[in-house]
Amino acid sequence: MPEEKYEFPYSLDVEVQSIKNCSCSDDERREIPTPAKPYLNVKDSLALVDIYKQAHGEGWTLVDWDLENIQTWGGVTAALDTVMNEYRVVGFVMQDGSSGILSDKIGDLVELRSLSLYGKGLYGELPKTIGNLVNLESLVVSSTSLSGALPKEIGNLKNIEVMQIYFNEFTEIPK
């Protein structure tokens, strides 16, 4: 059987160079801008600051938040949204040492997957905006002074896998 030869319609001469941040086409070379450093989503950041203030965060004993440095925000878990190039809050734990109400801005943390609330210093009602957390998979509310009726909006949590609500002062469960 004779050996077959393959011919390509063009030849390719390649010079290997280290080109950083460059996009090449037949007729031009242009520099690709370096992506901006990702930051925490603005709405998430503002919600957390409001939560901190409403719960008198300056008096928290177990965590010490520097409002200008999110890396000090104990109890906050963030994940990088690679499409938007920003961090989103996906987990939040408010624990003993909190003294105040849970801000209705909790409902602005729409990418939240896990929310845990602990401590007798947390009082008032669970905000109706909890129903905005449609991505929430785990909700734990334990040993707080939260009272009143659980909001019916809790029924909006369609992705919930774990819901533990115990040792609180709630007076009514939605039907």
C-alpha positions in Angstrom: 0.0 0.0 0.0 1.5 3.3 -1.0 2.2 5.9 1.6 -0.3 8.8 1.5 0.8 12.4 1.9 -1.4 15.0 3.4 -1.1 18.6 2.3 -2.3 21.5 4.3 -3.8 24.5 2.5 -1.4 26.8 4.3 1.8 26.7 6.2 2.1 27.9 9.8 5.3 29.4 11.1 5.1 29.8 14.8 7.5 31.9 16.9 7.0 31.1 20.5 7.1 34.2 22.7 5.7 35.0 26.1 3.0 37.5 25.4 1.0 38.6 28.4 -2.5 40.0 28.1 -2.4 40.0 24.3 -5.1 39.1 21.8 -3.8 38.5 18.3 -5.7 38.5 15.0 -4.4 38.5 11.4 -4.2 42.3 11.2 -3.7 43.6 14.7 -2.4 43.0 18.1 -4.0 44.7 21.1 -3.5 44.5 24.8 -6.3 42.9 26.8 -6.9 44.9 30.0 -6.1 43.1 33.2 -9.3 42.3 35.0 -10.1 44.5 38.0 -9.6 43.1 41.4 -12.9 41.7 42.6 -14.6 43.4 45.6 -17.6 42.5 47.7 -20.9 43.3 45.9 -22.0 46.8 47.0 -25.6 45.7 47.9 -24.2 42.9 50.0 -21.7 45.2 51.7 -24.4 47.8 52.6 -26.7 45.1 53.9 -23.9 43.7 56.2 -23.1 47.1 57.5 -26.8 47.7 58.3 -27.1 44.3 60.0 -23.9 45.1 62.0 -25.4 48.5 63.1 -28.9 47.2 63.9 -27.4 44.4 66.0 -25.0 46.8 67.8 -22.0 45.1 66.3 -19.6 47.5 68.1 -20.5 45.5 71.2 -20.0 42.0 69.8 -17.7 40.0 71.9 -16.9 37.0 69.7 -16.0 38.9 66.5 -14.5 42.3 65.9 -15.5 43.9 62.6 -13.5 46.7 61.1 -16.1 48.1 58.7 -13.3 49.2 56.3 -11.8 45.7 56.0 -14.2 42.9 55.1 -11.5 40.3 55.9 -12.2 41.0 59.6 -15.9 40.3 59.2 -16.2 37.1 61.2 -19.2 35.0 60.5 -19.3 36.1 56.8 -18.5 33.6 54.0 -18.2 35.0 50.5 -17.7 33.3 47.1 -16.4 34.8 43.9 -19.0 35.3 41.1 -16.7 34.9 38.2 -19.2 36.3 35.7 -19.6 39.6 37.6 -16.1 39.5 39.0 -17.3 40.3 42.5 -17.7 38.5 45.8 -21.2 37.6 47.0 -22.1 36.7 50.6 -23.1 33.0 50.6 -22.9 32.3 54.4 -23.6 34.4 57.5 -23.5 33.4 61.2 -24.6 35.8 63.9 -23.8 34.4 67.3 -23.8 35.1 71.0 -22.7 38.6 71.7 -25.2 40.2 69.3 -27.5 42.6 71.0 -30.2 44.2 68.8 -32.6 43.4 66.0 -32.0 41.5 62.8 -32.1 44.2 60.1 -34.6 43.7 57.2 -31.6 44.2 55.0 -30.9 40.5 55.6 -33.2 40.1 52.6 -30.7 41.9 50.3 -28.2 39.0 50.7 -29.9 37.2 47.8 -27.0 34.8 47.1 -27.0 33.6 50.7 -26.9 29.8 51.0 -26.6 29.4 54.8 -27.9 31.6 57.6 -27.4 30.9 61.3 -28.6 33.1 64.1 -27.7 32.4 67.7 -27.9 34.3 71.0 -30.4 35.7 73.4 -29.2 39.3 72.6 -31.0 39.0 69.2 -34.6 40.2 69.7 -37.6 41.5 67.7 -39.1 39.7 64.8 -37.6 37.7 62.1 -37.9 40.1 59.1 -40.4 39.3 56.3 -37.5 40.0 53.9 -36.2 36.5 54.9 -38.4 35.3 52.0 -36.1 37.1 49.5 -33.4 34.5 50.2 -34.6 32.1 47.6 -31.1 30.5 47.3 -31.0 29.7 51.0 -30.3 26.0 51.7 -29.8 26.1 55.4 -31.5 28.2 58.1 -30.7 27.8 61.8 -32.3 30.1 64.4 -31.5 28.9 67.8 -31.5 30.2 71.4 -32.5 33.8 70.4 -35.0 36.2 71.9 -36.7 36.6 68.5 -40.4 36.6 69.0 -43.8 37.1 67.3 -45.0 35.1 64.4 -42.6 33.4 62.0 -43.2 35.4 58.7 -45.3 33.5 56.1 -42.6 34.6 53.6 -40.5 31.8 55.0 -42.5 29.7 52.6 -40.6 31.3 49.7 -37.4 29.4 50.6 -37.8 26.7 48.0 -34.2 25.5 48.1 -34.1 24.9 51.8 -32.6 21.6 52.8 -32.1 22.3 56.5 -34.4 24.4 58.7 -33.8 24.3 62.5 -35.7 26.8 64.5 -35.7 26.0 68.3 -35.3 27.6 71.7 -36.7 31.0 70.6 -39.7 33.0 71.6 -41.8 32.7 68.5 -45.5 32.6 69.2 -46.9 31.5 65.8 -45.9 29.3 62.9 -47.3 30.1 59.4 -49.8 27.7 57.9 
